[in-house]
């Protein structure tokens, strides 16, 4: 039987990071005057940790291969970008909102693909992933084009984007990650939709 510890670690890590994103988003909305340097440093540390979790998630080989299918490249990128932002936040002070926007919009677009794959796979709540992904993508686009003036308005928008990203990842991991205690290794077993009732 396959060791389910990496899958469980990945799922718990995703849930914890999603909650951190949600709390961070609420904090930024409530306190939009936080300095850009503090935001950069905090975002860098968070991104680096989340990048490491994404790499663990990708290699955990969860049962249906849906939630973590794009996490290899995303994990490496977040890890590198996060470490750089945390160590040298001054380099990103003028474009932190743009970086936030690119990341959130890209994740939203990838999660739309995940939602469609989940629908084809028979996941009953695929539409929740789709709705959250579309919302996150729209918020990310707003951050990129930056239609609002003023640092406080931009901070609120970044807070909303963090909130959207946290909700998106939480919904995805709770609906599209299935851990089966007696799951067999890939080499010994071919998993089909009919093998496990997923509701």
Secondary structure as GFF3:
##gff-version 3
##sequence-region A 1 199
A	DSSP	alpha_helix	5	30	.	.	.	ID=ss1
A	DSSP	alpha_helix	36	59	.	.	.	ID=ss2
A	DSSP	alpha_helix	71	87	.	.	.	ID=ss3
A	DSSP	three_ten_helix	89	92	.	.	.	ID=ss4
A	DSSP	alpha_helix	96	121	.	.	.	ID=ss5
A	DSSP	alpha_helix	126	145	.	.	.	ID=ss6
A	DSSP	alpha_helix	151	176	.	.	.	ID=ss7
A	DSSP	three_ten_helix	193	195	.	.	.	ID=ss8
###
